[in-house]
Amino acid sequence: MSNHMAVKIRLTRRGRKKLALYDIIAADARAARDGRFIEKLGNYNPHTHPATIVLKDEKILQWLSHGAQPTYTVRKILSSQGILLRRHLQVGVHKGAITQEEAAKRWETWQQARIAESAKKGPKANQEEGTQHMPHQSSGEQEKTPRSQTHAQETPPSSSVSKEEEPLHDSTTPASPAGSVN
């Protein structure tokens, strides 16, 4: 039996009700969500637009190289920040598939593409993205068409005839005999 424990890189919740902030931590997989952890690796605030992410890159790379498994959400965060790409490139260097210079060149290319993409979107695009992801919008902001148009599209033109006929059909339907079984 070895003394190794399964380590997860995951989120732990803090903050107040309805306004959660999350720390990104390395913890024993068996520990509770908000329980003991080994090391704090960063934090994540989903309430800002775009979300605020602060990471200790080198520490996270060290944990990943030692076999720590990120949860789904943390994997998405690390991917968006390029940490998983850096790990992938570093594994290639260790295996001898690429040189350290080539890995550094690919990393710089990725960073420049990311900066260019965010500059292309501009501040107006970031505001539009933020409004799409806000969970508590008023009903007026969510609807694209006026309420009267949506109701006109939903109701068929012959709805008054079917409403008058429905009670007659229900009341005149004969009941099945209790003793008959198919």
KELOTOR-852726 format. One record per atom (N, C-alpha, C): x, y, z; atom name; residue number from 1. Coordinates in steps of 0.001 Angstrom, whole numbers, plus 500000, padded with zeros to 6 digits. Layout:
BEGIN
+--------+--------+--------+----+-----+
|   east |  north |     up | at |   i |
+--------+--------+--------+----+-----+
|      X |      Y |      Z | CA | NUM |
...
+--------+--------+--------+----+-----+
***
This chain:
BEGIN
+--------+--------+--------+----+-----+
|   east |  north |     up | at |   i |
+--------+--------+--------+----+-----+
| 500818 | 498810 | 500000 |  N |   1 |
| 500000 | 500000 | 500000 | CA |   1 |
| 500855 | 501243 | 500000 |  C |   1 |
| 500559 | 502157 | 499080 |  N |   2 |
| 501347 | 503379 | 499008 | CA |   2 |
| 500676 | 504477 | 499826 |  C |   2 |
| 501438 | 505497 | 500073 |  N |   3 |
| 500970 | 506610 | 500888 | CA |   3 |
| 500399 | 507739 | 500040 |  C |   3 |
| 500152 | 507495 | 498755 |  N |   4 |
| 499658 | 508529 | 497856 | CA |   4 |
| 498170 | 508740 | 498040 |  C |   4 |
| 497770 | 509987 | 497931 |  N |   5 |
| 496337 | 510272 | 497971 | CA |   5 |
| 495920 | 510908 | 496656 |  C |   5 |
| 494666 | 510706 | 496306 |  N |   6 |
| 494135 | 511307 | 495084 | CA |   6 |
| 493891 | 512784 | 495346 |  C |   6 |
| 494522 | 513621 | 494528 |  N |   7 |
| 494400 | 515064 | 494700 | CA |   7 |
| 493551 | 515612 | 493566 |  C |   7 |
| 492598 | 516454 | 493934 |  N |   8 |
| 491741 | 517138 | 492976 | CA |   8 |
| 492051 | 518627 | 493034 |  C |   8 |
| 492014 | 519260 | 491882 |  N |   9 |
| 492048 | 520723 | 491828 | CA |   9 |
| 490608 | 521129 | 491580 |  C |   9 |
| 490029 | 521827 | 492542 |  N |  10 |
| 488591 | 522113 | 492466 | CA |  10 |
| 488263 | 523464 | 493083 |  C |  10 |
| 486989 | 523806 | 493017 |  N |  11 |
| 486506 | 525064 | 493580 | CA |  11 |
| 486008 | 524835 | 494998 |  C |  11 |
| 486225 | 525800 | 495846 |  N |  12 |
| 485616 | 525802 | 497165 | CA |  12 |
| 484887 | 527132 | 497318 |  C |  12 |
| 483686 | 527077 | 497868 |  N |  13 |
| 482811 | 528241 | 497893 | CA |  13 |
| 483088 | 529102 | 499110 |  C |  13 |
| 483024 | 530406 | 498886 |  N |  14 |
| 483049 | 531361 | 499990 | CA |  14 |
| 482212 | 532555 | 499571 |  C |  14 |
| 482056 | 533516 | 500444 |  N |  15 |
| 481214 | 534660 | 500126 | CA |  15 |
| 479878 | 534531 | 500829 |  C |  15 |
| 478943 | 535352 | 500416 |  N |  16 |
| 477643 | 535338 | 501086 | CA |  16 |
| 476587 | 534678 | 500217 |  C |  16 |
| 475404 | 534592 | 500763 |  N |  17 |
| 474286 | 533971 | 500068 | CA |  17 |
| 473998 | 534720 | 498760 |  C |  17 |
| 473801 | 533971 | 497691 |  N |  18 |
| 473490 | 534492 | 496356 | CA |  18 |
| 474631 | 535308 | 495734 |  C |  18 |
| 475786 | 535371 | 496371 |  N |  19 |
| 476921 | 536118 | 495836 | CA |  19 |
| 478200 | 535351 | 496153 |  C |  19 |
| 478292 | 534167 | 495589 |  N |  20 |
| 479409 | 533281 | 495888 | CA |  20 |
| 480679 | 533696 | 495157 |  C |  20 |
| 481781 | 533525 | 495837 |  N |  21 |
| 483111 | 533628 | 495262 | CA |  21 |
| 483751 | 532265 | 495456 |  C |  21 |
| 484665 | 531915 | 494610 |  N |  22 |
| 485262 | 530592 | 494696 | CA |  22 |
| 486774 | 530684 | 494751 |  C |  22 |
| 487378 | 529848 | 495598 |  N |  23 |
| 488818 | 529667 | 495603 | CA |  23 |
| 489111 | 528409 | 494800 |  C |  23 |
| 490188 | 528426 | 494069 |  N |  24 |
| 490653 | 527236 | 493353 | CA |  24 |
| 491724 | 526615 | 494236 |  C |  24 |
| 491496 | 525367 | 494645 |  N |  25 |
| 492369 | 524724 | 495614 | CA |  25 |
| 492819 | 523348 | 495142 |  C |  25 |
| 493874 | 522866 | 495755 |  N |  26 |
| 494280 | 521473 | 495625 | CA |  26 |
| 493871 | 520806 | 496935 |  C |  26 |
| 493083 | 519735 | 496837 |  N |  27 |
| 492568 | 519075 | 498028 | CA |  27 |
| 492518 | 517572 | 497823 |  C |  27 |
| 492518 | 516853 | 498919 |  N |  28 |
| 492309 | 515411 | 498880 | CA |  28 |
| 490916 | 515178 | 498310 |  C |  28 |
| 490784 | 514231 | 497420 |  N |  29 |
| 489508 | 513969 | 496762 | CA |  29 |
| 488423 | 513580 | 497759 |  C |  29 |
| 488811 | 513038 | 498899 |  N |  30 |
| 487824 | 512601 | 499894 | CA |  30 |
| 487361 | 513728 | 500808 |  C |  30 |
| 488032 | 514877 | 500781 |  N |  31 |
| 487688 | 515996 | 501655 | CA |  31 |
| 486381 | 516646 | 501196 |  C |  31 |
| 485686 | 517269 | 502140 |  N |  32 |
| 484436 | 517966 | 501836 | CA |  32 |
| 484707 | 519169 | 500930 |  C |  32 |
| 483664 | 519641 | 500245 |  N |  33 |
| 483818 | 520744 | 499300 | CA |  33 |
| 484455 | 521969 | 499953 |  C |  33 |
| 483982 | 522338 | 501118 |  N |  34 |
| 484506 | 523511 | 501818 | CA |  34 |
| 485395 | 523101 | 502986 |  C |  34 |
| 485875 | 521865 | 502964 |  N |  35 |
| 486678 | 521346 | 504066 | CA |  35 |
| 488163 | 521623 | 503898 |  C |  35 |
| 488971 | 520701 | 504431 |  N |  36 |
| 490415 | 520876 | 504422 | CA |  36 |
| 490951 | 520850 | 502993 |  C |  36 |
| 491975 | 521644 | 502770 |  N |  37 |
| 492636 | 521636 | 501481 | CA |  37 |
| 494137 | 521697 | 501694 |  C |  37 |
| 494869 | 521341 | 500663 |  N |  38 |
| 496320 | 521294 | 500752 | CA |  38 |
| 496923 | 522658 | 500443 |  C |  38 |
| 496446 | 523283 | 499348 |  N |  39 |
| 497018 | 524558 | 498934 | CA |  39 |
| 496005 | 525359 | 498133 |  C |  39 |
| 496013 | 526676 | 498336 |  N |  40 |
| 495167 | 527577 | 497551 | CA |  40 |
| 495931 | 527973 | 496297 |  C |  40 |
| 495293 | 527781 | 495135 |  N |  41 |
| 495960 | 528007 | 493856 | CA |  41 |
| 495427 | 529214 | 493089 |  C |  41 |
| 494359 | 529828 | 493554 |  N |  42 |
| 493816 | 530991 | 492870 | CA |  42 |
| 492397 | 531260 | 493316 |  C |  42 |
| 491722 | 532175 | 492623 |  N |  43 |
| 490316 | 532425 | 492913 | CA |  43 |
| 489571 | 532776 | 491641 |  C |  43 |
| 488243 | 532678 | 491741 |  N |  44 |
| 487346 | 532834 | 490599 | CA |  44 |
| 486108 | 533580 | 491057 |  C |  44 |
| 485807 | 534701 | 490374 |  N |  45 |
| 484613 | 535484 | 490680 | CA |  45 |
| 483726 | 535520 | 489441 |  C |  45 |
| 482652 | 534713 | 489416 |  N |  46 |
| 481799 | 534665 | 488231 | CA |  46 |
| 480846 | 535845 | 488103 |  C |  46 |
| 480801 | 536739 | 489091 |  N |  47 |
| 479819 | 537828 | 489068 | CA |  47 |
| 480297 | 539059 | 488310 |  C |  47 |
| 481572 | 539131 | 487973 |  N |  48 |
| 482051 | 540243 | 487162 | CA |  48 |
| 481949 | 539847 | 485692 |  C |  48 |
| 481905 | 540839 | 484806 |  N |  49 |
| 481795 | 540556 | 483369 | CA |  49 |
| 482960 | 541188 | 482640 |  C |  49 |
| 483905 | 540426 | 482134 |  N |  50 |
| 484006 | 538969 | 482202 | CA |  50 |
| 484432 | 538523 | 483592 |  C |  50 |
| 484329 | 537245 | 483858 |  N |  51 |
| 484652 | 536701 | 485173 | CA |  51 |
| 486108 | 536988 | 485533 |  C |  51 |
| 486342 | 537280 | 486821 |  N |  52 |
| 487687 | 537550 | 487301 | CA |  52 |
| 488336 | 536241 | 487710 |  C |  52 |
| 489493 | 535963 | 487125 |  N |  53 |
| 490220 | 534730 | 487419 | CA |  53 |
| 491654 | 535099 | 487774 |  C |  53 |
| 492103 | 534690 | 488967 |  N |  54 |
| 493477 | 534906 | 489404 | CA |  54 |
| 494057 | 533536 | 489723 |  C |  54 |
| 495169 | 533184 | 489069 |  N |  55 |
| 495756 | 531860 | 489231 | CA |  55 |
| 497243 | 531944 | 489543 |  C |  55 |
| 497730 | 530966 | 490298 |  N |  56 |
| 499167 | 530774 | 490501 | CA |  56 |
| 499599 | 529715 | 489482 |  C |  56 |
| 500002 | 530185 | 488311 |  N |  57 |
| 500274 | 529301 | 487176 | CA |  57 |
| 501286 | 528209 | 487503 |  C |  57 |
| 502418 | 528585 | 488076 |  N |  58 |
| 503491 | 527616 | 488321 | CA |  58 |
| 503061 | 526542 | 489307 |  C |  58 |
| 502324 | 526943 | 490340 |  N |  59 |
| 501857 | 525963 | 491336 | CA |  59 |
| 500858 | 524995 | 490709 |  C |  59 |
| 499981 | 525518 | 489868 |  N |  60 |
| 498992 | 524654 | 489214 | CA |  60 |
| 499695 | 523671 | 488278 |  C |  60 |
| 500677 | 524160 | 487513 |  N |  61 |
| 501431 | 523268 | 486630 | CA |  61 |
| 502149 | 522190 | 487427 |  C |  61 |
| 502670 | 522563 | 488584 |  N |  62 |
| 503355 | 521591 | 489442 | CA |  62 |
| 502376 | 520512 | 489906 |  C |  62 |
| 501184 | 520919 | 490358 |  N |  63 |
| 500189 | 519940 | 490814 | CA |  63 |
| 499727 | 519044 | 489672 |  C |  63 |
| 499512 | 519623 | 488492 |  N |  64 |
| 499091 | 518827 | 487341 | CA |  64 |
| 500169 | 517819 | 486945 |  C |  64 |
| 501431 | 518226 | 487027 |  N |  65 |
| 502513 | 517306 | 486675 | CA |  65 |
| 502654 | 516180 | 487695 |  C |  65 |
| 502193 | 516409 | 488919 |  N |  66 |
| 502238 | 515370 | 489953 | CA |  66 |
| 500991 | 514496 | 489943 |  C |  66 |
| 500065 | 514741 | 489008 |  N |  67 |
| 498919 | 513859 | 488851 | CA |  67 |
| 497608 | 514361 | 489424 |  C |  67 |
| 497547 | 515606 | 489862 |  N |  68 |
| 496289 | 516151 | 490376 | CA |  68 |
| 495285 | 516253 | 489228 |  C |  68 |
| 494035 | 515906 | 489494 |  N |  69 |
| 492983 | 515919 | 488477 | CA |  69 |
| 492058 | 517116 | 488690 |  C |  69 |
| 491962 | 518024 | 487711 |  N |  70 |
| 491021 | 519139 | 487857 | CA |  70 |
| 489583 | 518682 | 487627 |  C |  70 |
| 488652 | 519300 | 488326 |  N |  71 |
| 487242 | 519020 | 488088 | CA |  71 |
| 486849 | 519660 | 486750 |  C |  71 |
| 485636 | 519374 | 486286 |  N |  72 |
| 485180 | 519864 | 484985 | CA |  72 |
| 485247 | 521393 | 484908 |  C |  72 |
| 484726 | 522073 | 485912 |  N |  73 |
| 484692 | 523539 | 485895 | CA |  73 |
| 486100 | 524113 | 485948 |  C |  73 |
| 486931 | 523557 | 486804 |  N |  74 |
| 488308 | 524049 | 486907 | CA |  74 |
| 489059 | 523760 | 485612 |  C |  74 |
| 488800 | 522626 | 484983 |  N |  75 |
| 489443 | 522306 | 483701 | CA |  75 |
| 489080 | 523374 | 482667 |  C |  75 |
| 487812 | 523806 | 482623 |  N |  76 |
| 487397 | 524852 | 481689 | CA |  76 |
| 488106 | 526178 | 481996 |  C |  76 |
| 488237 | 526512 | 483266 |  N |  77 |
| 488926 | 527744 | 483664 | CA |  77 |
| 490391 | 527675 | 483255 |  C |  77 |
| 491047 | 526558 | 483556 |  N |  78 |
| 492462 | 526408 | 483221 | CA |  78 |
| 492672 | 526436 | 481710 |  C |  78 |
| 491753 | 525852 | 480979 |  N |  79 |
| 491839 | 525849 | 479521 | CA |  79 |
| 491706 | 527263 | 478971 |  C |  79 |
| 490775 | 528029 | 479510 |  N |  80 |
| 490567 | 529396 | 479023 | CA |  80 |
| 491762 | 530287 | 479312 |  C |  80 |
| 492528 | 529975 | 480363 |  N |  81 |
| 493698 | 530761 | 480718 | CA |  81 |
| 494984 | 530229 | 480088 |  C |  81 |
| 494901 | 529110 | 479378 |  N |  82 |
| 496049 | 528567 | 478672 | CA |  82 |
| 496956 | 527671 | 479498 |  C |  82 |
| 496568 | 527357 | 480710 |  N |  83 |
| 497422 | 526550 | 481571 | CA |  83 |
| 497480 | 525110 | 481082 |  C |  83 |
| 496366 | 524575 | 480602 |  N |  84 |
| 496395 | 523210 | 480079 | CA |  84 |
| 497234 | 523124 | 478806 |  C |  84 |
| 497238 | 524174 | 477992 |  N |  85 |
| 498098 | 524206 | 476818 | CA |  85 |
| 499566 | 524207 | 477238 |  C |  85 |
| 499900 | 525011 | 478235 |  N |  86 |
| 501281 | 525044 | 478726 | CA |  86 |
| 501703 | 523680 | 479243 |  C |  86 |
| 500822 | 522993 | 479951 |  N |  87 |
| 501135 | 521655 | 480451 | CA |  87 |
| 501351 | 520693 | 479282 |  C |  87 |
| 500472 | 520787 | 478286 |  N |  88 |
| 500581 | 519930 | 477108 | CA |  88 |
| 501930 | 520146 | 476401 |  C |  88 |
| 502320 | 521401 | 476251 |  N |  89 |
| 503592 | 521709 | 475609 | CA |  89 |
| 504767 | 521208 | 476453 |  C |  89 |
| 504649 | 521336 | 477772 |  N |  90 |
| 505727 | 520897 | 478655 | CA |  90 |
| 505885 | 519379 | 478615 |  C |  90 |
| 504783 | 518652 | 478515 |  N |  91 |
| 504856 | 517189 | 478382 | CA |  91 |
| 505559 | 516831 | 477077 |  C |  91 |
| 505281 | 517572 | 476013 |  N |  92 |
| 505958 | 517346 | 474738 | CA |  92 |
| 507451 | 517574 | 474841 |  C |  92 |
| 507858 | 518574 | 475615 |  N |  93 |
| 509280 | 518842 | 475820 | CA |  93 |
| 509925 | 517697 | 476590 |  C |  93 |
| 509267 | 517215 | 477646 |  N |  94 |
| 509816 | 516117 | 478452 | CA |  94 |
| 509939 | 514833 | 477646 |  C |  94 |
| 509004 | 514601 | 476745 |  N |  95 |
| 509057 | 513391 | 475915 | CA |  95 |
| 510029 | 513528 | 474754 |  C |  95 |
| 510481 | 514735 | 474485 |  N |  96 |
| 511419 | 514954 | 473386 | CA |  96 |
| 510744 | 515193 | 472050 |  C |  96 |
| 509447 | 515383 | 472031 |  N |  97 |
| 508731 | 515609 | 470778 | CA |  97 |
| 508996 | 517007 | 470224 |  C |  97 |
| 509159 | 517985 | 471111 |  N |  98 |
| 509468 | 519354 | 470685 | CA |  98 |
| 510550 | 519912 | 471599 |  C |  98 |
| 511169 | 520985 | 471172 |  N |  99 |
| 512195 | 521623 | 471997 | CA |  99 |
| 511539 | 522670 | 472898 |  C |  99 |
| 512286 | 523116 | 473888 |  N | 100 |
| 511778 | 524149 | 474795 | CA | 100 |
| 511510 | 525440 | 474020 |  C | 100 |
| 512352 | 525750 | 473048 |  N | 101 |
| 512172 | 526961 | 472241 | CA | 101 |
| 510881 | 526882 | 471417 |  C | 101 |
| 510629 | 525705 | 470833 |  N | 102 |
| 509399 | 525509 | 470054 | CA | 102 |
| 508159 | 525648 | 470946 |  C | 102 |
| 508241 | 525096 | 472165 |  N | 103 |
| 507123 | 525200 | 473113 | CA | 103 |
| 506876 | 526659 | 473487 |  C | 103 |
| 507961 | 527408 | 473720 |  N | 104 |
| 507828 | 528823 | 474061 | CA | 104 |
| 507233 | 529605 | 472897 |  C | 104 |
| 507647 | 529252 | 471668 |  N | 105 |
| 507119 | 529925 | 470476 | CA | 105 |
| 505620 | 529666 | 470316 |  C | 105 |
| 505198 | 528407 | 470515 |  N | 106 |
| 503765 | 528077 | 470411 | CA | 106 |
| 502959 | 528785 | 471498 |  C | 106 |
| 503518 | 528882 | 472686 |  N | 107 |
| 502840 | 529557 | 473798 | CA | 107 |
| 502655 | 531044 | 473476 |  C | 107 |
| 503708 | 531690 | 472948 |  N | 108 |
| 503614 | 533102 | 472571 | CA | 108 |
| 502584 | 533314 | 471458 |  C | 108 |
| 502548 | 532400 | 470495 |  N | 109 |
| 501570 | 532480 | 469409 | CA | 109 |
| 500148 | 532405 | 469960 |  C | 109 |
| 499928 | 531497 | 470895 |  N | 110 |
| 498600 | 531362 | 471493 | CA | 110 |
| 498216 | 532628 | 472245 |  C | 110 |
| 499171 | 533174 | 473016 |  N | 111 |
| 498870 | 534389 | 473782 | CA | 111 |
| 498541 | 535556 | 472850 |  C | 111 |
| 499278 | 535718 | 471771 |  N | 112 |
| 499016 | 536806 | 470833 | CA | 112 |
| 497660 | 536641 | 470158 |  C | 112 |
| 497307 | 535396 | 469823 |  N | 113 |
| 495997 | 535140 | 469215 | CA | 113 |
| 494880 | 535467 | 470191 |  C | 113 |
| 495091 | 535150 | 471450 |  N | 114 |
| 494082 | 535438 | 472481 | CA | 114 |
| 493903 | 536939 | 472667 |  C | 114 |
| 495010 | 537672 | 472679 |  N | 115 |
| 494937 | 539130 | 472821 | CA | 115 |
| 494246 | 539746 | 471608 |  C | 115 |
| 494582 | 539264 | 470423 |  N | 116 |
| 493958 | 539775 | 469205 | CA | 116 |
| 492459 | 539492 | 469193 |  C | 116 |
| 492070 | 538311 | 469666 |  N | 117 |
| 490647 | 537949 | 469708 | CA | 117 |
| 489872 | 538841 | 470672 |  C | 117 |
| 490454 | 539125 | 471833 |  N | 118 |
| 489760 | 539981 | 472802 | CA | 118 |
| 489711 | 541424 | 472307 |  C | 118 |
| 490737 | 541858 | 471571 |  N | 119 |
| 490718 | 543214 | 471016 | CA | 119 |
| 489694 | 543324 | 469889 |  C | 119 |
| 489524 | 542246 | 469126 |  N | 120 |
| 488556 | 542231 | 468036 | CA | 120 |
| 487130 | 542355 | 468574 |  C | 120 |
| 486865 | 541693 | 469690 |  N | 121 |
| 485528 | 541763 | 470289 | CA | 121 |
| 485239 | 543159 | 470788 |  C | 121 |
| 486216 | 543792 | 471422 |  N | 122 |
| 486063 | 545144 | 471925 | CA | 122 |
| 485204 | 545192 | 473168 |  C | 122 |
| 485098 | 546351 | 473790 |  N | 123 |
| 484326 | 546481 | 475030 | CA | 123 |
| 482828 | 546308 | 474814 |  C | 123 |
| 482325 | 546690 | 473628 |  N | 124 |
| 480890 | 546563 | 473368 | CA | 124 |
| 480487 | 545094 | 473310 |  C | 124 |
| 481305 | 544241 | 472708 |  N | 125 |
| 481007 | 542813 | 472622 | CA | 125 |
| 481034 | 542178 | 474002 |  C | 125 |
| 481951 | 542623 | 474857 |  N | 126 |
| 482005 | 542079 | 476215 | CA | 126 |
| 480743 | 542428 | 476992 |  C | 126 |
| 480198 | 543637 | 476773 |  N | 127 |
| 478957 | 544008 | 477449 | CA | 127 |
| 477795 | 543155 | 476954 |  C | 127 |
| 477751 | 542904 | 475632 |  N | 128 |
| 476671 | 542083 | 475090 | CA | 128 |
| 476762 | 540661 | 475609 |  C | 128 |
| 477979 | 540123 | 475692 |  N | 129 |
| 478140 | 538770 | 476225 | CA | 129 |
| 477678 | 538712 | 477672 |  C | 129 |
| 477997 | 539744 | 478442 |  N | 130 |
| 477620 | 539759 | 479854 | CA | 130 |
| 476119 | 539739 | 480042 |  C | 130 |
| 475380 | 540439 | 479192 |  N | 131 |
| 473936 | 540452 | 479357 | CA | 131 |
| 473319 | 539113 | 478971 |  C | 131 |
| 473967 | 538352 | 478089 |  N | 132 |
| 473424 | 537055 | 477712 | CA | 132 |
| 473553 | 536041 | 478831 |  C | 132 |
| 474556 | 536201 | 479694 |  N | 133 |
| 474807 | 535211 | 480718 | CA | 133 |
| 474264 | 535590 | 482084 |  C | 133 |
| 473610 | 536743 | 482195 |  N | 134 |
| 473085 | 537160 | 483494 | CA | 134 |
| 471838 | 536351 | 483818 |  C | 134 |
| 471818 | 535662 | 484976 |  N | 135 |
| 470691 | 534801 | 485286 | CA | 135 |
| 469429 | 535535 | 485724 |  C | 135 |
| 469538 | 536748 | 486260 |  N | 136 |
| 468368 | 537415 | 486821 | CA | 136 |
| 468046 | 538685 | 486043 |  C | 136 |
| 467560 | 538529 | 484825 |  N | 137 |
| 467150 | 539680 | 484043 | CA | 137 |
| 465645 | 539867 | 484206 |  C | 137 |
| 465202 | 541110 | 484002 |  N | 138 |
| 463764 | 541327 | 484033 | CA | 138 |
| 463168 | 540763 | 482749 |  C | 138 |
| 461896 | 540466 | 482764 |  N | 139 |
| 461264 | 539833 | 481605 | CA | 139 |
| 461282 | 540733 | 480381 |  C | 139 |
| 461310 | 542035 | 480543 |  N | 140 |
| 461339 | 542954 | 479416 | CA | 140 |
| 462644 | 542883 | 478649 |  C | 140 |
| 463754 | 542623 | 479348 |  N | 141 |
| 465044 | 542540 | 478677 | CA | 141 |
| 465198 | 541240 | 477899 |  C | 141 |
| 464572 | 540176 | 478356 |  N | 142 |
| 464732 | 538877 | 477724 | CA | 142 |
| 463947 | 538765 | 476423 |  C | 142 |
| 462792 | 539403 | 476350 |  N | 143 |
| 461926 | 539230 | 475190 | CA | 143 |
| 462386 | 540104 | 474046 |  C | 143 |
| 462420 | 539539 | 472860 |  N | 144 |
| 462802 | 540275 | 471662 | CA | 144 |
| 461575 | 540885 | 470985 |  C | 144 |
| 460395 | 540207 | 471074 |  N | 145 |
| 459177 | 540698 | 470441 | CA | 145 |
| 458209 | 541157 | 471518 |  C | 145 |
| 457339 | 542112 | 471191 |  N | 146 |
| 456339 | 542552 | 472176 | CA | 146 |
| 455407 | 541406 | 472568 |  C | 146 |
| 454854 | 541511 | 473747 |  N | 147 |
| 454005 | 540464 | 474298 | CA | 147 |
| 452775 | 540203 | 473419 |  C | 147 |
| 452205 | 541232 | 472826 |  N | 148 |
| 451001 | 541050 | 472019 | CA | 148 |
| 451300 | 540209 | 470771 |  C | 148 |
| 452476 | 540348 | 470202 |  N | 149 |
| 452811 | 539558 | 469027 | CA | 149 |
| 452993 | 538092 | 469378 |  C | 149 |
| 453588 | 537796 | 470517 |  N | 150 |
| 453812 | 536398 | 470880 | CA | 150 |
| 452484 | 535705 | 471158 |  C | 150 |
| 451540 | 536398 | 471779 |  N | 151 |
| 450241 | 535776 | 472042 | CA | 151 |
| 449463 | 535554 | 470744 |  C | 151 |
| 449575 | 536467 | 469808 |  N | 152 |
| 448872 | 536313 | 468538 | CA | 152 |
| 449420 | 535113 | 467770 |  C | 152 |
| 450711 | 534851 | 467900 |  N | 153 |
| 451294 | 533719 | 467192 | CA | 153 |
| 450925 | 532398 | 467845 |  C | 153 |
| 450758 | 532387 | 469159 |  N | 154 |
| 450487 | 531146 | 469882 | CA | 154 |
| 449039 | 530676 | 469747 |  C | 154 |
| 448085 | 531604 | 469649 |  N | 155 |
| 446683 | 531218 | 469614 | CA | 155 |
| 446222 | 531003 | 468187 |  C | 155 |
| 445644 | 529852 | 467882 |  N | 156 |
| 445139 | 529610 | 466525 | CA | 156 |
| 443869 | 530421 | 466283 |  C | 156 |
| 443529 | 530714 | 465020 |  N | 157 |
| 442365 | 531550 | 464730 | CA | 157 |
| 441045 | 530876 | 465087 |  C | 157 |
| 440959 | 529564 | 465101 |  N | 158 |
| 439709 | 528890 | 465396 | CA | 158 |
| 439639 | 528411 | 466843 |  C | 158 |
| 440301 | 529125 | 467755 |  N | 159 |
| 440350 | 528685 | 469140 | CA | 159 |
| 439003 | 528844 | 469843 |  C | 159 |
| 438174 | 529825 | 469442 |  N | 160 |
| 436889 | 530023 | 470117 | CA | 160 |
| 435938 | 528862 | 469828 |  C | 160 |
| 435981 | 528286 | 468637 |  N | 161 |
| 435113 | 527164 | 468283 | CA | 161 |
| 435505 | 525934 | 469080 |  C | 161 |
| 436814 | 525656 | 469192 |  N | 162 |
| 437243 | 524455 | 469908 | CA | 162 |
| 436956 | 524571 | 471399 |  C | 162 |
| 436992 | 525787 | 471958 |  N | 163 |
| 436705 | 525941 | 473389 | CA | 163 |
| 435230 | 525640 | 473673 |  C | 163 |
| 434341 | 526022 | 472766 |  N | 164 |
| 432925 | 525759 | 472994 | CA | 164 |
| 432619 | 524263 | 472836 |  C | 164 |
| 433314 | 523600 | 471951 |  N | 165 |
| 433031 | 522193 | 471702 | CA | 165 |
| 433648 | 521273 | 472751 |  C | 165 |
| 434737 | 521666 | 473376 |  N | 166 |
| 435419 | 520795 | 474322 | CA | 166 |
| 434525 | 520316 | 475471 |  C | 166 |
| 433754 | 521191 | 476162 |  N | 167 |
| 432925 | 520687 | 477265 | CA | 167 |
| 431856 | 519700 | 476787 |  C | 167 |
| 431316 | 519891 | 475583 |  N | 168 |
| 430297 | 518975 | 475092 | CA | 168 |
| 430886 | 517581 | 474882 |  C | 168 |
| 432057 | 517488 | 474345 |  N | 169 |
| 432676 | 516191 | 474117 | CA | 169 |
| 432970 | 515476 | 475419 |  C | 169 |
| 433432 | 516220 | 476408 |  N | 170 |
| 433779 | 515600 | 477682 | CA | 170 |
| 432549 | 515092 | 478423 |  C | 170 |
| 431450 | 515858 | 478397 |  N | 171 |
| 430271 | 515464 | 479169 | CA | 171 |
| 429456 | 514374 | 478463 |  C | 171 |
| 429532 | 514282 | 477137 |  N | 172 |
| 428731 | 513290 | 476422 | CA | 172 |
| 429453 | 511970 | 476188 |  C | 172 |
| 430715 | 511867 | 476576 |  N | 173 |
| 431454 | 510626 | 476379 | CA | 173 |
| 430913 | 509576 | 477338 |  C | 173 |
| 430445 | 508425 | 476829 |  N | 174 |
| 429909 | 507403 | 477728 | CA | 174 |
| 431028 | 506771 | 478547 |  C | 174 |
| 430688 | 506432 | 479781 |  N | 175 |
| 431655 | 505804 | 480663 | CA | 175 |
| 431760 | 504329 | 480314 |  C | 175 |
| 432937 | 503746 | 480436 |  N | 176 |
| 433104 | 502337 | 480133 | CA | 176 |
| 432560 | 501499 | 481287 |  C | 176 |
| 431972 | 500335 | 480974 |  N | 177 |
| 431437 | 499501 | 482047 | CA | 177 |
| 432553 | 499029 | 482968 |  C | 177 |
| 432237 | 498918 | 484236 |  N | 178 |
| 433242 | 498571 | 485248 | CA | 178 |
| 433678 | 497133 | 485115 |  C | 178 |
| 432817 | 496236 | 484631 |  N | 179 |
| 433150 | 494823 | 484570 | CA | 179 |
| 433905 | 494395 | 483356 |  C | 179 |
| 434003 | 495232 | 482313 |  N | 180 |
| 434660 | 494804 | 481074 | CA | 180 |
| 436164 | 494978 | 481182 |  C | 180 |
| 436889 | 493902 | 480882 |  N | 181 |
| 438350 | 493943 | 480907 | CA | 181 |
| 438840 | 493346 | 479598 |  C | 181 |
| 439761 | 494008 | 478935 |  N | 182 |
| 440276 | 493504 | 477654 | CA | 182 |
| 441365 | 492518 | 477850 |  C | 182 |
+--------+--------+--------+----+-----+
***
